[in-house]
Each structure stands twice: as structure tokens, then as C-alpha cells.
Amino acid sequence: SQKIEQNSEALNIQEGKTATLTCNYTNYSPAYLQWYRQDPGRGPVFLLLIRENEKEKRKERLKVTFDTTLKQSLFHITASQPADSATYLCAPGGGANNLFFGTGTRLTVIP
Amino acid sequence: NAGVTQTPKFRILKIGQSMTLQCTQDMNHNYMYWYRQDPGMGLKLIYYSVGAGITDKGEVPNGYNVSRSTTEDFPLRLELAAPSQTSVYFCASRTGIRDKESRGNTIYFGEGSWLTVV
């Protein structure tokens, strides 16, 4: 069965450093992979989508990579700020009408 | 633009009671989803729909039912509520339209419905 794993439940980093979150998937051949942000008590919000033919995608301080050979996506937040503290979810997709999410990584940026 | 609207926001149910969580979207999206999220856990897909009149089971459909009589509405019915159904429920939608930027795959979530079964 399909499985999506995100590197750790929680990640603490110092303000100004780069946060790197990992998403690994098995028994999947996604055409794209999405990253979402979820704040406590709120619904997830879309951040970035990267397609299988793209190696890297950037949006302001965010960078996503997608390695279909390793079956892995990395999500980077550079110059992290306390406001970046949230849970980040990955969702590989494509080829099916349903969409599954990883368990998420809770990021805390310490001032 | 309201997006995806869920009601109620909070509800306490007694074991064995039934209720319906309402979800409506005003973006004319074809695809709609219901997820549940237990404390500290990820999102689990309950049911989804690719258009009016079409529904399909997700990962955890037992104890739930859905219907999709219109494009806008996708209610989730809980029959005979059990403590295991205590969770936060999220409704979501996307267009599903294929475009170069894959924007049709972006999912828009509602704000959630907190359900406690006692």
C-alpha cells in the first residue's frame, strides 16, 4: 500500500537558520508533490507544488526539491522566522482522484 | 469569496447519536474531500467525490456516509456516533482542471469541525 513518511514529528531550529523537512513516499509514482502549512486549529493552506519533471521550485524563502529516483522531496525554509512555526504536510499526487497526506512535521523556530 | 465553508464549528454528541457535518464551496470545484485529523496525527481521507452524483471511499470510511447532489455541497453523515469518531473533520475541494501549472490540483480546506463523542 502507499506510504508517506515525513522525517520527524517535530523540528526545532534557531531563528535565521535554514529548516529542512523531508518527505519520503513508497509504492507511489506521483506526477507531482504538494506542500501545505497548517497552523494550530486551522485547515491546511497550500504552499508549493512541484511536478515530476521539475528538480527544484522556489517561492520567496521556500525551496522544494523532488527526486523521483529516491522517492523523496525536501522542503527548505531559509532565514527562518518565528512566524514560520507551524506543521508542514506533504502530499504526493497525480493519476488518482484521491489525495493522501503525510503525517506532518511540526516546526518550531526559536527566537 | 467564502471558499470552503463547514458547519458546525464545534459539536458534542452522545454515543449512538447521528449528525451531519455540512460542507459547501462557492468555487465551482468538481472535486470534494472529507478528511479527519486526530490530535497530533495526519489527515486521513474518509470519502471523496469527483462530481455531483459520484462519491467514493477513502482510507477510513466506516461509520460515515456522504452524498453529492449538487456541485456546491458535500455533507458528511455520522451514523451511530462512537468515541473513536472524536476528531477534527476537514472538508476540502479542488477544481481538478488540468493546466500547465497544475493549479487544478491545489486543495482548498475549510476551517474544520471539532466533534467530540461522549
Interface residues (C-beta under 8 A of the other chain):
Chain A: E9 Y32 Q34 Y36 G41 R42 G43 P44 V45 F46 L49 R51 L89 A91 G93 G94 N97 N98 L99 F100 F101 G102 T103 G104
Chain B: V4 Y31 Y33 Y35 G40 M41 G42 L43 L45 Y48 V50 D56 G58 E59 F90 A92 G96 E101 S102 R103 N105 T106 I107 Y108 F109 G110 E111 G112
